[in-house]
Amino acid sequence: MLNYEEELKKFKPSLDVENVEDAIKNQDLTDLVDLFREMELNQKKSESVKKES
């Protein structure tokens, strides 16, 4: 049977996971809010072009 207390004492986080976490945090990722803002901006531009015509 597993002794969970002993296993937890042996636990060491994977270095790969820590490196990936840092890389993700330092990256400029586009999220849905950014996409919606860009869509709104494009829509406003297209509406202003239609009004000028």
N, CA and C atoms as a LAMMPS dump frame, in Angstrom:
ITEM: TIMESTEP
0
ITEM: NUMBER OF ATOMS
159
ITEM: BOX BOUNDS ff ff ff
-5.0000000000000000e+02 5.0000000000000000e+02
-5.0000000000000000e+02 5.0000000000000000e+02
-5.0000000000000000e+02 5.0000000000000000e+02
ITEM: ATOMS id mol type element x y z
1 1 1 N 0.835 -1.174 0
2 1 2 C 0 0 0
3 1 3 C 0.888 1.248 0
4 2 1 N 0.427 2.294 -0.67
5 2 2 C 1.198 3.531 -0.755
6 2 3 C 1.099 4.34 0.524
7 3 1 N 2.229 4.887 0.913
8 3 2 C 2.255 5.818 2.024
9 3 3 C 2.331 7.22 1.405
10 4 1 N 1.202 7.908 1.372
11 4 2 C 1.119 9.19 0.684
12 4 3 C 2.012 10.257 1.309
13 5 1 N 2.172 10.217 2.595
14 5 2 C 3.038 11.201 3.259
15 5 3 C 4.471 11.05 2.783
16 6 1 N 4.945 9.822 2.677
17 6 2 C 6.317 9.576 2.221
18 6 3 C 6.472 9.966 0.747
19 7 1 N 5.486 9.658 -0.049
20 7 2 C 5.542 9.997 -1.468
21 7 3 C 5.553 11.51 -1.672
22 8 1 N 4.787 12.235 -0.879
23 8 2 C 4.777 13.694 -0.98
24 8 3 C 6.115 14.299 -0.59
25 9 1 N 6.793 13.688 0.366
26 9 2 C 8.112 14.189 0.765
27 9 3 C 9.115 14.026 -0.374
28 10 1 N 8.949 13 -1.203
29 10 2 C 9.867 12.729 -2.319
30 10 3 C 9.558 13.591 -3.547
31 11 1 N 8.391 14.206 -3.567
32 11 2 C 7.949 14.932 -4.757
33 11 3 C 8.853 16.109 -5.074
34 12 1 N 9.23 16.206 -6.352
35 12 2 C 9.969 17.357 -6.866
36 12 3 C 9.305 17.756 -8.174
37 13 1 N 8.935 19.024 -8.332
38 13 2 C 8.268 19.442 -9.566
39 13 3 C 9.185 19.257 -10.771
40 14 1 N 8.587 18.936 -11.866
41 14 2 C 9.332 18.761 -13.108
42 14 3 C 9.862 20.102 -13.582
43 15 1 N 11.116 20.144 -13.984
44 15 2 C 11.7 21.38 -14.486
45 15 3 C 11.035 21.8 -15.79
46 16 1 N 10.638 20.826 -16.601
47 16 2 C 9.989 21.154 -17.868
48 16 3 C 8.714 21.951 -17.636
49 17 1 N 7.944 21.57 -16.645
50 17 2 C 6.691 22.265 -16.364
51 17 3 C 6.975 23.695 -15.939
52 18 1 N 7.971 23.892 -15.106
53 18 2 C 8.298 25.247 -14.661
54 18 3 C 8.765 26.109 -15.835
55 19 1 N 9.563 25.53 -16.726
56 19 2 C 10.045 26.29 -17.887
57 19 3 C 8.899 26.662 -18.814
58 20 1 N 7.983 25.747 -19.018
59 20 2 C 6.834 26.024 -19.879
60 20 3 C 5.974 27.115 -19.258
61 21 1 N 5.772 27.044 -17.965
62 21 2 C 4.96 28.051 -17.269
63 21 3 C 5.557 29.442 -17.458
64 22 1 N 6.873 29.572 -17.302
65 22 2 C 7.529 30.868 -17.488
66 22 3 C 7.402 31.347 -18.924
67 23 1 N 7.556 30.442 -19.876
68 23 2 C 7.467 30.814 -21.29
69 23 3 C 6.067 31.316 -21.625
70 24 1 N 5.063 30.677 -21.087
71 24 2 C 3.683 31.083 -21.357
72 24 3 C 3.403 32.441 -20.736
73 25 1 N 3.861 32.658 -19.516
74 25 2 C 3.618 33.941 -18.845
75 25 3 C 4.305 35.094 -19.568
76 26 1 N 5.473 34.832 -20.148
77 26 2 C 6.247 35.896 -20.791
78 26 3 C 5.84 36.132 -22.242
79 27 1 N 4.942 35.329 -22.759
80 27 2 C 4.526 35.46 -24.149
81 27 3 C 3.296 36.343 -24.252
82 28 1 N 3.251 37.126 -25.308
83 28 2 C 2.093 37.99 -25.541
84 28 3 C 1.069 37.189 -26.324
85 29 1 N 0.086 36.64 -25.64
86 29 2 C -0.905 35.791 -26.274
87 29 3 C -2.174 36.58 -26.573
88 30 1 N -2.742 36.329 -27.739
89 30 2 C -4.007 36.936 -28.108
90 30 3 C -5.128 36.133 -27.474
91 31 1 N -6.02 36.803 -26.798
92 31 2 C -7.153 36.1 -26.201
93 31 3 C -8.44 36.578 -26.865
94 32 1 N -9.551 36.053 -26.424
95 32 2 C -10.838 36.394 -27.033
96 32 3 C -11.151 37.874 -26.94
97 33 1 N -10.793 38.503 -25.846
98 33 2 C -11.062 39.939 -25.693
99 33 3 C -10.315 40.719 -26.769
100 34 1 N -9.066 40.351 -27.024
101 34 2 C -8.303 41.018 -28.086
102 34 3 C -8.977 40.832 -29.439
103 35 1 N -9.458 39.624 -29.706
104 35 2 C -10.123 39.353 -30.977
105 35 3 C -11.403 40.165 -31.122
106 36 1 N -12.186 40.242 -30.048
107 36 2 C -13.42 41.027 -30.094
108 36 3 C -13.13 42.51 -30.307
109 37 1 N -12.097 43.018 -29.669
110 37 2 C -11.733 44.435 -29.861
111 37 3 C -11.34 44.699 -31.31
112 38 1 N -10.57 43.78 -31.88
113 38 2 C -10.152 43.939 -33.275
114 38 3 C -11.358 43.87 -34.211
115 39 1 N -12.29 42.968 -33.948
116 39 2 C -13.5 42.87 -34.766
117 39 3 C -14.317 44.155 -34.687
118 40 1 N -14.439 44.701 -33.479
119 40 2 C -15.191 45.933 -33.29
120 40 3 C -14.529 47.093 -34.036
121 41 1 N -13.221 47.178 -33.957
122 41 2 C -12.483 48.231 -34.648
123 41 3 C -12.677 48.117 -36.156
124 42 1 N -12.59 46.898 -36.682
125 42 2 C -12.788 46.689 -38.116
126 42 3 C -14.201 47.058 -38.539
127 43 1 N -15.174 46.737 -37.702
128 43 2 C -16.559 47.063 -38.017
129 43 3 C -16.753 48.583 -38.047
130 44 1 N -16.19 49.283 -37.085
131 44 2 C -16.318 50.739 -37.041
132 44 3 C -15.668 51.387 -38.262
133 45 1 N -14.508 50.849 -38.665
134 45 2 C -13.827 51.38 -39.85
135 45 3 C -14.689 51.176 -41.089
136 46 1 N -15.259 49.986 -41.221
137 46 2 C -16.071 49.703 -42.404
138 46 3 C -17.341 50.555 -42.413
139 47 1 N -17.933 50.825 -41.264
140 47 2 C -19.125 51.678 -41.176
141 47 3 C -18.786 53.119 -41.55
142 48 1 N -17.633 53.577 -41.126
143 48 2 C -17.246 54.961 -41.45
144 48 3 C -16.957 55.099 -42.946
145 49 1 N -16.419 54.064 -43.569
146 49 2 C -16.154 54.105 -45.013
147 49 3 C -17.477 54.127 -45.77
148 50 1 N -18.472 53.362 -45.3
149 50 2 C -19.776 53.327 -45.955
150 50 3 C -20.479 54.68 -45.84
151 51 1 N -20.351 55.356 -44.719
152 51 2 C -20.98 56.655 -44.517
153 51 3 C -20.37 57.718 -45.447
154 52 1 N -19.063 57.586 -45.695
155 52 2 C -18.377 58.561 -46.538
156 52 3 C -18.757 58.381 -48.004
157 53 1 N -19.196 57.21 -48.379
158 53 2 C -19.533 56.951 -49.797
159 53 3 C -20.852 57.49 -50.212
